[in-house]
Amino acid sequence: MRVVRTISIASAALAMIGTAAIAQDVKTGMVTQIDRLNSTIAIQQKQDGTVGTSGGSSSVKQFKVQGISLDALHAGDQVSFTQSGDTITKIERKK
């Protein structure tokens, strides 16, 4: 009985880890605003175009930043970032 319970708990833990990994999404954009005091950053992302349009549109979205220093970033920088929900978990300035 104890073995079945251990296997069930391990399976549930692996399922939650897998779901968290799927929820993260790597995107690119341009930094438009940084608020270092509140640990937020606004990034303009180019949206994919749909069939019949002549390109994508741009949208600016505000993100919270978790465990990342924003000191090296400035408005106008091109970045690639990983987000989980509305929180950026990794950000890297493109060269």
Stockholm file with secondary structure:
# STOCKHOLM 1.0

chainA/1-95         MRVVRTISIASAALAMIGTAAIAQDVKTGMVTQIDRLNSTIAIQQKQDGTVGTSGGSSSVKQFKVQGISLDALHAGDQVSFTQSGDTITKIERKK
#=GR chainA/1-95 SS CHHHHHHHHHHHHHHHHHHHHHHEEEEEEEEEEEETTTTEEEEEEECCCCTTSSSCCEEEEEEEECSCCCTTCCTTCEEEEEEETTEEEEEEECC
#=GC SS_cons        CHHHHHHHHHHHHHHHHHHHHHHEEEEEEEEEEEETTTTEEEEEEECCCCTTSSSCCEEEEEEEECSCCCTTCCTTCEEEEEEETTEEEEEEECC
//
